[in-house]
Amino acid sequence: MANQFTQAQERAIDHFKGPALVLAGPGSGKTLVITERVCRLIAAHQVPASQILVITFTKATAVQMEERFLLKMPQEHPWFGTFHSFFYFILRTYSRTFPRTLIPANVKQSVLRSACKSVLQDTSQGILDAVDQLLGLYINLGLDLQKLPVSDEISPKDVEAIYRIYADVLKQEGYFDFDDLQISCLNLLRGNLEIRKRIVRAFPFILVDECQDMNPVQYEILKLLTGPEKSVFFWWEMTISRYIASAGPRFP
């Protein structure tokens, strides 16, 4: 039977230890290559399935990859999931104080309305929508005011003030939200070397789907969880327009 993989796909699948970055266009066989690589790590390199972490951006993609993998190795169980589900797993496992309840949308809207009234003296829907967007961006940029876009209506200092109000409510009421989940995970890992070491030992092999969409917080967390052999496999889906806009991928 002829090899079903191209030479480039075979190189990606057979890569063992150390970092790897795959640049590929749409339709390049991403799901096939990633799931086959997981199978190869287990079958050819005797990596325990439980030591392999596969991170995607959507739950649907994670489920699709896991289902395809289980067709070939139904008895093995690598960890397939999204960034958010993995971060929540870390916090649920290692943090004694992290809340278990996702803030309801109506409660979040009410908190933001109150914060906007206090900071901006404006609770119009347009302002609430803009604040919600900027708040998520601020958190995903690692609480870095310098990276926030300029707005005529809402200054970076306003966003910071609103975030403090919002974060205080989350803490007081025992809620988390998906954006703050990431910052909480980053802070936990930065502040506890032993937890970092335990996770690094648990997942020495990490595969990241569509890494071009990572935000700075996600990237910082991955760097903290990369083991001494740096066995992180990145799949970067590159279109012409995205390549031109980014001037090409830049990975340290």
trRosetta pair geometry for C-beta under 8 A, 3 or more apart (Angstrom, degrees):
i j d omega theta_ij theta_ji phi_ij phi_ji
3 10 7.0 -2 172 -76 138 132
5 9 4.0 -133 -168 94 101 120
5 10 4.6 132 111 -61 128 81
5 13 6.5 -65 -135 0 165 143
5 29 7.9 166 -126 137 78 162
5 33 7.7 107 -130 -99 117 82
5 36 7.5 -169 -76 119 133 167
6 9 4.6 95 50 9 77 103
6 10 6.9 -140 92 -7 39 88
7 10 5.7 -55 -148 35 30 113
7 11 6.6 34 153 -22 63 103
8 11 5.8 -51 -152 31 33 113
8 12 6.7 30 152 -16 64 104
9 12 5.7 -58 -153 37 35 110
9 13 6.1 31 153 -19 69 109
9 28 7.9 -179 -81 162 100 86
9 29 5.9 -10 -107 84 134 143
9 32 7.6 -9 -156 105 135 109
9 33 5.3 -125 -149 -98 92 111
10 13 5.7 -55 -142 39 31 111
10 14 5.9 14 164 -8 67 115
11 14 6.3 -66 -138 45 23 99
11 15 6.7 44 157 -48 60 93
12 15 6.1 -35 -155 -2 29 115
12 20 6.9 142 -136 158 69 138
12 22 5.0 38 -117 -93 131 133
12 33 5.3 11 100 -173 131 127
12 37 6.6 -70 134 -77 79 127
12 233 7.8 107 -170 -161 86 119
13 33 5.9 -122 -68 -154 89 74
13 36 5.0 -31 -127 111 125 108
13 37 4.7 -138 -133 -81 56 75
13 40 5.4 113 164 -10 88 153
14 40 6.2 -109 -99 173 49 155
14 44 7.7 -37 -133 86 77 162
15 18 7.6 -100 177 68 103 89
15 20 4.7 71 144 -77 164 154
15 37 7.4 -7 49 -139 85 119
15 233 6.9 143 87 -107 129 114
16 41 7.5 138 -131 -111 64 77
16 45 5.5 153 -130 -100 108 147
16 231 7.9 -54 140 -129 51 119
17 229 5.0 -53 -173 167 114 133
17 231 5.0 -69 -145 -90 60 114
18 229 6.2 -87 -70 167 50 85
18 230 6.1 21 -145 81 46 89
18 231 6.1 16 6 -94 16 65
19 230 4.8 -35 -46 136 95 109
19 231 7.2 -145 -69 -113 42 21
19 232 5.4 -4 -117 56 80 81
19 233 7.7 173 -159 -79 46 40
19 234 7.8 8 -171 0 91 101
20 232 7.6 -163 35 95 63 48
20 233 4.8 0 62 -119 107 73
20 234 6.9 -172 95 29 58 67
21 211 8.0 -94 -132 53 88 145
21 234 4.7 -7 -114 65 70 111
21 236 6.1 14 -175 -5 93 121
21 249 7.2 179 171 123 141 152
21 251 6.0 -169 -80 12 152 161
22 33 7.4 169 -171 130 171 151
22 233 7.4 22 -8 -180 107 85
22 234 6.8 -171 26 94 69 59
22 235 5.0 -16 65 -114 113 62
22 236 6.5 173 83 26 54 73
23 236 5.1 -24 -102 75 61 110
23 238 5.3 -1 -166 2 90 136
23 249 6.6 -145 -94 1 116 141
24 28 3.7 -131 176 65 122 167
24 29 8.0 -93 -177 48 152 69
24 30 6.8 170 89 -77 142 88
24 235 6.8 -33 29 -164 118 87
24 236 7.2 134 24 76 67 58
24 237 6.1 -40 79 -110 78 57
24 238 6.9 131 62 25 26 85
25 28 5.6 123 62 -46 58 115
25 237 7.1 72 -150 -163 19 72
25 238 6.3 -64 -84 73 58 68
25 239 6.6 90 -137 -94 84 52
26 237 6.4 59 -74 -169 62 116
26 239 6.8 16 -18 -81 104 96
28 33 7.7 -16 122 -11 87 137
28 237 7.8 -174 24 -119 120 83
29 32 4.3 -52 -175 50 92 120
29 33 5.2 95 119 -28 94 98
30 33 6.1 -63 -145 37 23 105
30 34 6.2 13 165 -12 64 111
30 209 6.8 91 169 -143 122 99
30 210 7.8 29 -159 -52 154 82
30 235 5.7 104 -142 177 103 149
30 237 6.9 -28 -78 -79 142 112
31 34 6.2 -57 -141 40 27 105
31 35 6.1 16 165 -9 64 113
31 61 7.7 -137 -93 -159 108 86
31 64 6.3 -54 -132 125 141 113
31 65 5.7 -140 -145 -92 89 80
31 68 6.2 101 159 16 109 163
32 35 6.4 -66 -144 43 21 101
32 36 5.9 15 161 -14 62 116
32 68 7.7 -105 -95 166 49 152
33 36 5.9 -61 -141 42 24 108
33 37 6.1 30 157 -25 63 107
33 235 7.6 138 87 -104 123 129
34 37 5.7 -52 -148 32 28 113
34 38 6.8 31 152 -20 62 101
34 54 6.7 108 165 -141 118 124
34 65 6.2 -37 98 -136 122 128
34 207 5.8 136 -151 161 101 142
34 209 6.3 -13 -87 -86 164 100
34 233 7.9 155 -123 117 83 130
34 235 6.4 -60 -71 -41 115 146
35 38 5.7 -48 -154 31 36 113
35 39 6.6 38 148 -17 64 103
35 65 5.4 -167 -71 -160 104 79
35 68 4.7 -54 -113 102 173 114
35 69 4.6 -142 -151 -71 104 82
35 72 7.6 130 152 21 109 132
36 39 5.4 -50 -151 36 38 115
36 40 6.3 40 150 -22 67 104
37 40 5.5 -53 -146 36 33 113
37 41 6.5 40 154 -24 65 100
37 207 6.8 139 94 -103 131 145
37 233 6.8 -179 146 167 156 170
38 41 5.8 -49 -151 29 31 113
38 42 6.7 23 154 -12 62 107
38 49 7.9 59 173 -132 101 83
38 52 5.7 124 -138 155 94 154
38 54 6.5 -37 -78 -61 134 130
38 69 5.8 -22 82 -120 138 128
38 78 5.5 -84 -162 -14 130 164
38 207 7.0 -92 -69 -1 94 154
39 42 6.0 -65 -155 40 31 107
39 43 5.8 6 162 -2 71 117
39 69 6.8 -169 -57 -140 92 82
39 72 5.5 -25 -102 112 139 143
39 73 5.9 174 -115 -21 90 128
40 43 6.2 -62 -127 49 28 96
40 44 5.0 -14 -171 20 70 121
40 45 7.0 51 140 -1 69 101
41 44 7.3 -38 -88 52 9 84
41 45 5.2 -46 -153 50 46 121
41 47 4.3 -33 159 38 95 134
41 52 6.0 126 94 -91 148 135
41 205 6.1 121 -157 -179 155 169
42 45 7.5 17 -15 55 8 77
42 46 7.5 36 -171 -117 36 17
42 47 5.8 -83 -86 64 45 78
42 48 7.7 35 -121 -153 84 11
42 49 5.4 18 -103 -75 129 82
42 52 7.4 -74 -59 -19 95 146
42 73 6.5 62 84 -127 155 167
42 76 5.9 18 -145 -140 162 161
42 78 7.8 -115 -57 -53 125 111
43 73 7.8 -139 -53 -84 105 131
47 51 5.8 -118 175 72 92 117
47 52 6.3 89 128 -57 125 106
47 204 7.9 -134 -146 73 115 107
47 205 6.0 26 -173 -12 152 149
48 51 4.7 83 71 0 90 107
48 52 7.9 -164 97 -13 53 86
49 52 5.9 -60 -161 25 43 113
49 73 7.4 -176 -94 135 138 139
49 76 3.8 166 -72 -174 158 101
49 77 5.5 110 121 53 130 40
49 78 4.7 -105 -177 -57 83 68
50 77 6.5 24 -79 84 74 85
50 78 7.2 -156 -85 -107 21 41
50 79 7.5 59 -152 -33 49 93
50 202 7.8 -74 143 -172 91 78
51 202 6.9 -161 -119 164 66 40
51 203 6.1 163 -168 -117 53 37
51 204 5.5 -3 175 30 115 88
51 205 6.0 76 127 22 87 97
52 78 4.0 -43 81 -129 108 116
52 79 6.9 178 93 27 56 74
52 203 7.2 89 -138 -144 6 81
52 205 4.8 -27 -110 83 70 116
52 207 7.3 13 -177 -1 93 107
53 78 7.3 -163 -77 178 22 94
53 79 4.9 -16 -114 69 65 114
53 86 7.2 77 -166 -123 121 137
53 203 4.1 21 -24 -154 124 135
53 205 6.9 163 24 92 70 59
53 206 4.8 -16 70 -112 107 72
53 207 7.1 179 93 27 55 67
54 62 7.4 150 109 -132 101 82
54 65 6.3 -137 139 124 147 146
54 66 8.0 175 70 -70 136 79
54 78 6.0 61 -6 133 107 126
54 79 6.7 174 27 90 69 58
54 80 4.8 -13 70 -107 113 69
54 81 7.6 122 82 21 69 51
54 207 4.7 -12 -112 67 72 108
54 209 7.2 45 178 -26 87 105
55 81 6.7 -24 -114 79 59 64
55 82 6.9 66 -161 -161 73 21
55 83 5.8 63 -172 -73 119 64
55 86 6.0 -46 -107 -17 107 151
55 206 7.0 4 -1 -171 111 94
55 207 7.0 174 24 88 68 55
55 208 5.0 -12 66 -112 106 69
55 209 6.7 -154 96 19 54 80
56 61 4.2 -149 167 99 149 117
56 62 4.6 -163 42 -65 126 78
56 65 6.7 166 -45 2 141 139
56 80 7.4 13 1 -173 111 84
56 81 7.4 -162 33 116 82 20
56 82 5.9 -60 77 -97 69 61
56 209 4.2 2 -108 47 75 135
56 210 7.2 60 -149 27 68 104
57 61 6.7 38 52 37 65 143
57 82 6.4 51 -162 -137 16 95
57 83 6.9 6 -110 -3 54 105
57 209 6.7 -122 -6 92 80 100
57 210 5.6 -58 -9 72 125 127
57 213 5.8 7 -88 87 151 141
58 61 4.6 91 65 6 90 101
58 62 7.0 -155 95 -5 49 86
58 82 6.5 4 -131 -95 3 119
59 62 5.5 -56 -150 37 35 114
59 63 6.2 36 154 -20 68 106
59 81 7.9 -11 -115 -150 68 61
59 82 5.8 -56 -70 -33 62 125
59 85 7.5 99 -96 -34 91 135
60 63 5.8 -55 -149 37 29 111
60 64 6.3 31 153 -21 64 107
61 64 5.5 -52 -146 36 33 113
61 65 6.3 31 157 -17 66 105
61 209 6.5 -162 143 113 138 160
62 65 6.0 -56 -149 37 28 108
62 66 6.3 25 155 -16 64 109
62 80 4.7 149 -170 152 88 96
62 81 5.2 55 -149 -113 152 22
62 82 5.8 -100 -35 -47 141 69
62 85 7.7 -19 -49 34 178 145
63 66 5.8 -58 -145 39 29 110
63 67 6.2 30 157 -20 66 108
63 80 7.6 146 -74 123 26 130
64 67 5.9 -56 -147 36 27 110
64 68 6.5 23 156 -16 63 107
65 68 5.9 -57 -149 38 30 108
65 69 6.3 31 154 -20 65 107
65 80 5.6 -175 88 -140 108 136
65 209 7.6 -136 -55 -60 152 147
66 69 5.6 -55 -147 37 32 112
66 70 6.2 29 157 -19 67 108
66 80 4.1 -150 -68 45 106 159
67 70 5.9 -56 -144 37 29 109
67 71 6.9 41 153 -29 60 97
68 71 5.8 -45 -159 18 35 116
68 72 7.6 16 151 -3 60 103
69 72 6.3 -73 -167 42 38 100
69 73 6.2 -39 165 46 78 97
69 76 7.7 -92 153 83 108 106
69 78 6.9 -71 161 35 162 116
69 80 7.4 180 21 -53 143 138
70 73 6.7 -83 -122 73 32 56
70 74 5.0 62 -176 -106 78 62
71 74 7.4 34 -103 -63 11 89
73 76 4.1 -11 145 26 119 119
79 86 7.5 97 146 -105 125 101
79 203 7.1 -62 36 -101 135 122
81 85 4.0 -111 177 85 122 127
81 86 5.3 148 93 -53 121 83
81 89 7.5 87 89 -20 167 136
82 85 4.7 93 51 9 81 100
82 86 6.9 -147 90 -4 42 87
83 86 5.9 -64 -152 39 28 108
83 87 6.2 24 156 -17 67 109
83 182 7.4 15 144 -99 115 109
83 214 7.9 141 -82 -120 148 80
83 218 5.4 -33 -145 -122 147 123
84 87 5.8 -54 -143 38 31 109
84 88 6.2 30 157 -19 65 107
84 178 5.5 -21 -127 -151 137 99
84 181 6.1 60 -144 97 84 149
84 182 7.6 -67 -102 -62 70 90
85 88 5.7 -53 -145 38 31 112
85 89 6.4 40 151 -25 63 104
86 89 5.5 -50 -151 31 33 117
86 90 6.7 35 151 -20 64 100
87 90 5.7 -50 -153 32 35 112
87 91 6.4 27 153 -12 67 106
87 181 5.4 111 112 147 129 101
87 182 5.8 -59 -135 -99 169 55
87 184 7.9 111 166 72 114 88
87 185 4.1 -88 -155 -54 102 158
87 221 7.2 -38 -96 -156 105 167
88 91 5.8 -56 -145 42 34 107
88 92 5.8 34 156 -20 68 110
88 181 6.1 -29 -72 -160 81 132
89 92 5.8 -55 -138 39 25 110
89 93 6.0 18 161 -15 62 114
90 93 6.0 -67 -148 41 23 106
90 94 5.9 -28 175 23 64 116
90 95 7.8 56 128 -11 68 101
90 185 5.5 80 78 -135 132 108
90 188 7.0 158 136 87 112 142
90 189 7.5 -16 168 -60 146 105
90 195 7.9 94 -171 168 100 119
90 199 6.6 6 -117 -97 110 142
91 94 6.8 -76 -124 55 20 80
91 95 4.6 -23 -161 22 67 128
91 98 4.1 -68 172 89 112 177
91 181 7.1 -120 -4 -156 152 80
91 184 6.0 38 -103 118 138 117
91 185 5.8 -92 -52 -86 104 82
91 188 6.6 174 -101 -15 77 161
92 95 7.4 -11 -52 45 12 88
92 98 7.0 -100 -73 84 42 127
92 100 7.4 77 -112 -107 97 86
94 188 6.6 122 101 169 117 136
94 192 7.5 178 161 91 128 154
94 195 4.9 90 -166 -135 150 126
94 198 7.8 156 -96 71 130 137
95 98 3.9 63 101 -10 135 111
95 184 7.4 -4 -76 159 171 110
95 188 5.6 -81 -74 -110 115 142
98 176 6.8 22 -178 -66 88 139
98 184 6.1 112 -115 161 114 141
98 188 7.9 -31 -55 -66 127 139
99 170 7.4 -142 14 170 144 82
99 174 4.4 148 -119 -178 125 61
99 175 5.7 -74 106 -64 162 2
99 176 5.0 179 67 -29 103 92
100 174 7.8 -10 33 167 67 101
100 176 8.0 67 -38 8 4 114
101 174 6.0 54 35 125 117 91
101 175 5.5 -67 93 -110 93 61
101 176 7.2 140 75 19 45 75
102 175 7.0 37 171 -161 16 86
102 176 6.3 -52 -105 72 49 76
102 177 6.8 86 -157 -108 73 47
102 178 7.6 20 -136 -48 111 77
103 107 5.4 -125 -177 84 88 117
103 108 5.0 101 128 -62 122 97
103 111 7.9 -45 -173 8 141 142
103 170 6.6 -73 -59 -111 133 88
103 173 7.8 77 -107 94 99 127
103 175 3.8 68 -75 176 89 138
103 176 6.8 -150 -20 74 89 24
103 177 5.0 -38 29 -71 117 92
104 107 4.5 86 63 7 89 106
104 108 7.0 -157 91 -8 44 85
105 108 5.7 -55 -149 36 32 112
105 109 6.4 33 154 -20 65 106
106 109 5.6 -50 -147 35 33 114
106 110 6.4 36 152 -21 64 105
107 110 5.6 -54 -150 35 33 113
107 111 6.4 33 153 -19 66 104
107 173 7.9 -163 173 135 139 162
107 175 7.3 -165 111 -87 141 162
108 111 5.8 -55 -148 36 32 110
108 112 6.3 28 156 -15 66 108
108 177 6.6 85 -100 -92 132 137
109 112 5.9 -57 -146 40 29 109
109 113 6.3 34 154 -23 64 106
109 128 7.0 43 -151 -178 82 135
110 113 5.7 -51 -147 33 30 113
110 114 6.5 28 154 -16 63 105
111 114 5.8 -56 -152 37 31 110
111 115 6.3 28 152 -17 66 108
111 165 7.4 171 173 130 93 98
111 166 5.8 104 138 -118 124 75
111 169 5.0 -173 -135 89 134 169
112 115 5.6 -54 -143 40 33 111
112 116 6.1 35 156 -21 67 106
112 128 5.8 104 122 -147 120 89
112 131 5.9 155 -170 103 114 127
112 132 6.1 5 -138 -74 165 85
112 135 7.5 -114 -114 -16 117 158
112 162 7.2 42 -138 -175 72 119
112 166 6.8 20 -83 -92 70 117
113 116 5.8 -54 -145 36 28 110
113 117 6.4 31 154 -21 62 106
113 123 5.0 53 -158 -146 84 115
113 128 6.2 -10 -84 -103 73 124
114 117 5.7 -53 -151 33 30 113
114 118 6.5 27 153 -16 64 108
114 165 7.5 -152 103 159 94 136
115 118 5.7 -58 -149 39 32 110
115 119 5.9 6 163 1 70 114
115 131 7.7 169 93 168 111 150
115 161 7.8 163 -175 121 102 79
115 162 4.5 100 150 -141 129 82
115 165 4.2 160 -113 88 111 145
115 166 6.0 -31 -56 -53 160 83
116 119 6.3 -63 -129 50 27 93
116 120 4.9 -33 -168 40 69 116
116 122 6.0 -75 162 80 104 63
116 123 5.3 132 95 -97 119 64
116 127 5.8 127 -161 128 140 118
116 128 6.2 -96 -24 -87 162 70
116 131 5.7 -127 -84 -28 114 165
116 162 6.8 25 -72 -113 59 126
117 120 7.4 -41 -76 59 11 73
117 121 6.6 43 -162 -114 46 32
117 122 7.6 -160 -96 46 45 22
117 123 5.1 -1 -69 -58 90 114
118 165 6.7 142 64 -95 143 158
119 158 5.5 128 153 -153 125 83
119 161 4.8 147 -117 105 131 126
119 162 5.4 -99 14 -67 160 84
119 165 7.4 -134 -37 -9 119 142
120 127 6.3 -174 115 -175 154 140
120 131 7.8 -127 -11 -75 149 132
120 153 7.9 40 -149 161 132 88
120 154 6.9 -37 -97 -104 135 86
120 158 6.1 60 -74 -158 96 132
120 162 8.0 0 -22 -68 105 120
122 127 4.7 138 121 -52 112 173
122 153 8.0 -84 71 -177 161 112
123 127 6.8 -124 -135 71 12 126
123 128 6.7 35 -168 -56 57 107
124 127 4.8 91 60 9 82 103
124 128 7.0 -149 95 -6 41 88
125 128 5.5 -53 -145 38 36 113
125 129 6.2 36 157 -20 68 104
126 129 5.9 -55 -148 36 28 109
126 130 6.4 25 154 -17 63 108
127 130 5.7 -56 -146 39 32 110
127 131 6.1 32 156 -20 67 107
127 153 6.7 -130 -110 151 90 137
127 154 7.4 138 -150 -60 84 117
128 131 5.8 -55 -144 37 28 110
128 132 6.3 33 155 -23 63 106
129 132 5.7 -52 -148 33 30 114
129 133 6.5 26 154 -15 63 107
130 133 5.9 -58 -152 38 31 109
130 134 6.1 23 155 -12 67 111
130 151 7.0 129 175 -150 128 150
130 153 6.7 46 109 79 164 130
130 154 6.0 170 127 -3 121 140
131 134 5.8 -59 -140 44 30 106
131 135 5.8 36 158 -27 66 108
131 154 6.3 -180 -86 -114 75 157
131 159 7.3 -179 -142 -109 73 75
131 162 6.0 -102 -163 165 119 170
132 135 5.8 -53 -144 33 24 114
132 136 6.7 23 157 -15 59 105
133 136 6.1 -58 -154 36 29 108
133 137 6.4 26 151 -16 64 109
134 137 5.5 -55 -146 39 35 113
134 138 6.1 41 154 -25 68 105
134 148 6.6 51 -160 -152 99 117
134 149 7.9 -117 -114 49 96 90
134 151 7.0 -57 -87 -25 143 151
134 154 6.0 -163 11 107 169 143
134 159 5.0 -106 137 -109 119 127
135 138 5.6 -50 -146 33 29 114
135 139 6.5 26 156 -15 63 105
135 159 6.4 -169 -84 -156 59 93
135 162 6.4 -92 -90 108 113 119
135 163 6.0 163 -138 -83 91 86
135 166 6.7 51 -153 13 141 167
135 179 7.4 128 128 86 83 164
136 139 5.9 -57 -149 37 31 108
136 140 6.1 21 158 -11 67 113
136 179 4.9 -140 -131 -84 72 150
137 140 5.9 -62 -142 44 28 105
137 141 6.1 23 159 -16 65 112
137 148 6.6 113 113 -121 116 79
137 149 7.6 -24 139 8 160 95
138 141 6.0 -63 -146 40 24 107
138 143 6.3 42 160 -112 85 44
138 144 7.8 -167 -155 49 62 47
138 145 7.5 12 -135 -93 104 54
138 148 5.9 2 -90 -87 85 117
138 156 7.9 145 -105 -146 117 78
138 159 5.1 172 -63 154 150 128
138 160 7.4 -162 -161 -76 148 57
138 163 6.0 -113 107 -67 143 140
139 143 6.7 14 -115 -64 42 72
139 163 7.2 167 -65 -130 89 126
139 179 4.1 88 88 157 147 114
139 180 6.0 -81 -146 -76 146 54
139 182 6.9 117 148 59 101 109
139 183 5.6 -95 -164 -33 91 126
139 217 7.4 -19 146 -33 65 153
140 179 6.1 -80 -50 -143 85 100
140 182 6.8 47 -107 67 63 153
140 215 4.1 -51 175 174 104 161
140 216 7.1 116 149 38 63 80
140 217 5.8 -116 -154 11 45 119
141 144 4.8 -102 135 44 102 97
141 147 4.6 -161 -173 86 143 136
141 148 7.0 -166 47 -66 160 66
141 215 7.0 -94 -72 180 45 110
141 216 5.6 51 -144 32 44 129
141 217 7.5 -11 18 -31 2 94
142 183 7.4 147 -128 -105 45 92
142 186 7.4 -100 -121 127 89 172
142 216 5.0 -76 -19 105 115 120
142 217 5.1 167 -73 -73 78 82
142 220 6.7 80 -94 -6 131 148
143 160 7.9 85 -163 -117 86 88
143 163 7.4 164 -121 145 95 162
143 183 6.7 75 -31 -122 110 134
144 147 4.5 47 102 10 112 112
144 148 7.7 -180 100 -28 64 78
144 216 7.5 -13 9 80 134 160
145 148 5.8 -41 -161 6 46 117
145 156 4.2 102 -164 167 98 131
145 157 7.3 39 -143 -67 142 51
145 159 7.4 158 -119 70 86 114
145 160 6.0 -23 -86 -57 119 122
146 156 7.8 54 -64 -143 25 165
147 216 7.9 6 147 -9 179 152
148 156 4.6 149 58 -104 140 102
148 159 6.2 177 -129 40 161 159
151 154 4.5 0 95 54 140 76
151 155 7.1 -144 65 -76 89 29
154 158 4.9 -125 -163 82 72 137
154 159 6.2 82 155 -55 111 87
155 158 4.7 106 54 -1 73 100
155 159 7.3 -134 99 -3 44 83
156 159 5.5 -51 -151 34 38 113
156 160 6.4 40 151 -20 68 103
157 160 5.5 -49 -148 35 35 114
157 161 6.4 36 153 -20 65 104
158 161 5.7 -55 -149 36 32 111
158 162 6.3 29 154 -16 66 106
159 162 5.8 -57 -147 39 30 109
159 163 6.2 35 153 -23 65 106
160 163 5.6 -53 -148 33 30 114
160 164 6.7 33 154 -22 63 102
161 164 5.8 -51 -154 29 32 112
161 165 6.9 31 150 -15 63 103
162 165 5.7 -54 -154 36 36 111
162 166 6.1 34 151 -18 69 110
163 166 5.5 -58 -143 41 32 111
163 167 5.8 31 159 -21 69 108
164 167 5.9 -52 -139 37 27 109
164 168 6.3 31 157 -22 61 106
165 168 5.9 -58 -153 33 27 112
165 169 6.7 25 152 -17 63 105
166 169 5.9 -57 -153 34 32 110
166 170 6.5 35 150 -20 65 104
167 170 5.6 -49 -149 33 35 115
167 171 6.4 32 154 -17 65 106
167 180 6.7 161 -110 -122 84 136
168 171 5.8 -58 -151 38 31 110
168 172 6.1 25 156 -17 67 111
169 172 5.8 -57 -139 41 30 108
169 173 5.8 5 170 2 68 117
169 175 7.5 -8 126 42 79 121
170 173 6.7 -71 -137 49 18 93
170 175 4.8 -99 -140 76 67 88
170 176 6.3 75 -170 -101 118 36
170 177 6.8 -95 -108 -5 132 92
170 180 6.1 -19 -162 96 175 172
171 174 7.9 25 178 -67 24 34
176 180 5.9 -145 -162 86 74 109
176 181 5.5 81 163 -77 122 83
176 184 7.0 -63 -132 0 120 156
177 180 5.0 75 54 21 81 104
177 181 6.8 -123 95 -24 37 88
178 181 5.4 -38 -151 13 31 126
178 182 7.8 33 155 -20 55 94
179 182 6.3 -54 -172 22 38 107
179 183 7.4 25 143 -6 67 104
180 183 5.5 -53 -152 40 49 110
180 184 6.0 52 150 -23 74 105
181 184 5.9 -59 -150 36 26 112
181 185 6.5 26 154 -19 63 107
182 185 5.8 -55 -150 35 31 110
182 186 6.4 30 153 -18 65 106
182 215 7.7 35 168 73 166 124
182 217 4.5 86 147 125 123 140
182 218 6.6 -56 -145 -64 130 70
182 221 7.3 -111 -163 -32 83 141
183 186 5.6 -53 -146 37 33 112
183 187 6.2 32 156 -18 66 106
183 217 6.3 -71 -75 -134 60 145
184 187 5.9 -55 -147 38 29 110
184 188 6.4 32 154 -22 63 106
185 188 5.7 -54 -149 33 31 113
185 189 6.4 22 157 -13 65 108
185 221 6.0 19 118 -112 113 137
186 189 6.0 -62 -148 40 29 105
186 190 6.1 27 157 -18 66 110
186 217 5.5 -99 -47 -160 143 92
186 220 5.8 41 -130 98 122 120
186 221 5.4 -100 -90 -73 80 93
186 224 7.7 147 -138 1 66 149
187 190 5.8 -55 -141 39 30 110
187 191 6.0 14 164 -9 64 117
188 191 6.2 -75 -148 45 22 101
188 192 6.1 -28 172 21 64 118
188 195 6.6 -59 152 95 95 159
189 192 6.8 -79 -128 53 22 82
189 195 6.5 -122 -110 98 57 112
189 196 5.2 94 -160 -82 84 97
189 199 7.7 -54 -114 30 111 147
189 221 6.3 113 30 -132 157 77
189 224 4.8 98 145 133 133 154
189 225 7.2 -63 -144 -57 148 88
190 224 7.0 -94 -72 -105 62 148
192 195 4.1 42 112 14 119 114
192 196 6.6 158 98 -15 67 84
193 196 5.5 -56 -152 37 37 115
193 197 6.3 37 153 -21 70 104
194 197 5.7 -52 -148 35 32 111
194 198 6.5 34 153 -22 64 104
195 198 5.7 -54 -150 33 33 113
195 199 6.5 26 156 -14 66 105
196 199 6.1 -62 -151 38 30 105
196 200 6.2 30 154 -20 67 109
196 224 5.7 -93 -131 164 123 100
196 225 6.9 -135 -153 -91 80 60
197 200 5.6 -54 -144 37 31 113
197 201 6.3 31 156 -18 65 106
198 201 5.9 -56 -150 37 28 110
198 202 6.3 28 151 -21 63 109
199 202 5.4 -54 -145 36 34 113
199 203 6.3 -19 170 26 70 102
199 225 5.5 -59 116 -129 119 105
200 203 7.1 -83 -139 60 21 69
200 204 7.0 55 168 -90 63 63
200 225 5.8 -169 -81 -160 75 56
200 226 7.4 4 -122 92 105 13
200 227 4.6 136 -175 -87 103 82
201 204 7.1 -4 -147 -55 25 93
201 227 7.8 115 -72 -104 37 121
203 206 6.0 66 147 -72 112 88
203 225 7.0 8 75 169 115 116
204 227 4.8 -15 -132 -3 76 159
204 229 6.9 40 -175 45 107 116
204 231 5.9 44 151 47 77 129
205 231 5.0 -52 -106 120 64 126
205 233 7.7 15 -175 -4 83 109
206 222 7.0 171 136 -147 157 96
206 225 7.0 97 -62 114 152 110
206 226 7.1 -95 26 -101 138 70
206 231 7.0 130 24 102 69 72
206 232 4.8 -13 71 -115 105 77
206 233 7.0 -176 96 26 53 71
207 232 7.8 168 -85 -163 30 52
207 233 4.4 -16 -112 67 74 111
207 235 7.5 33 179 -15 88 102
208 211 4.6 67 117 -79 120 105
208 214 7.4 4 173 -63 139 126
208 222 7.0 -3 -69 -118 146 146
208 232 6.8 12 -4 -178 112 96
208 233 6.9 171 22 86 67 57
208 234 5.2 -13 64 -112 108 64
208 235 6.8 -161 94 24 58 74
209 235 5.3 -9 -128 53 46 124
210 213 5.2 11 140 14 103 114
210 235 6.3 -18 -42 94 36 95
210 236 7.6 88 -142 -123 32 31
210 237 5.3 -22 -112 8 80 114
211 214 5.3 -11 -169 -19 64 117
211 234 4.2 -38 -1 -156 156 103
211 235 6.4 135 -5 60 92 47
211 236 5.5 -55 56 -81 95 74
212 236 5.0 95 -47 -149 98 81
212 237 6.2 -112 17 50 128 65
212 238 7.0 145 -63 -79 152 68
212 242 6.8 47 168 169 152 140
212 246 7.8 -98 -152 -55 112 164
212 249 7.2 -94 -99 -102 97 107
214 218 4.5 -134 -159 89 91 124
214 219 4.9 106 139 -59 130 89
214 222 7.5 -41 -145 -4 149 139
215 218 5.2 94 53 11 69 104
215 219 7.1 -136 97 -6 34 92
216 219 5.6 -58 -146 38 33 113
216 220 6.2 34 157 -21 68 105
217 220 5.8 -53 -148 35 31 111
217 221 6.5 32 153 -19 64 105
218 221 5.8 -55 -151 35 31 112
218 222 6.5 32 152 -19 65 105
219 222 5.7 -53 -150 35 33 112
219 223 6.5 35 152 -21 65 103
220 223 5.7 -51 -150 33 33 113
220 224 6.6 33 152 -18 64 104
221 224 5.7 -56 -153 35 34 112
221 225 6.3 13 155 -6 67 113
222 225 5.9 -70 -144 47 31 100
222 226 6.4 47 154 -45 67 99
222 232 6.7 92 174 -133 112 148
223 226 5.8 -41 -148 7 32 118
226 230 5.2 27 168 -120 118 65
226 231 7.9 169 -157 41 81 46
226 232 5.4 -51 -116 -38 110 127
227 230 6.8 -144 73 -56 59 31
227 231 6.6 -6 53 24 110 89
234 251 7.4 -180 40 -102 164 152
236 249 5.6 11 -178 -90 164 149
238 242 5.9 -145 -151 84 57 117
238 243 5.3 61 -178 -66 109 101
238 249 7.1 -89 -86 -41 129 111
239 242 4.6 87 53 11 82 105
239 243 6.8 -146 89 -10 39 88
240 243 5.7 -56 -148 35 29 112
240 244 6.4 26 157 -17 65 105
241 244 5.9 -53 -148 36 31 109
241 245 6.3 29 155 -18 64 109
242 245 5.7 -56 -145 38 32 111
242 246 6.1 10 162 -3 67 114
243 246 6.3 -70 -142 47 24 96
243 247 8.0 96 166 -80 55 3
243 248 6.1 27 -164 -85 83 50
244 247 7.5 21 -173 -72 29 43
246 249 6.7 25 125 -78 136 42
246 250 7.6 -150 163 -1 102 92
247 250 7.8 20 87 -38 93 113
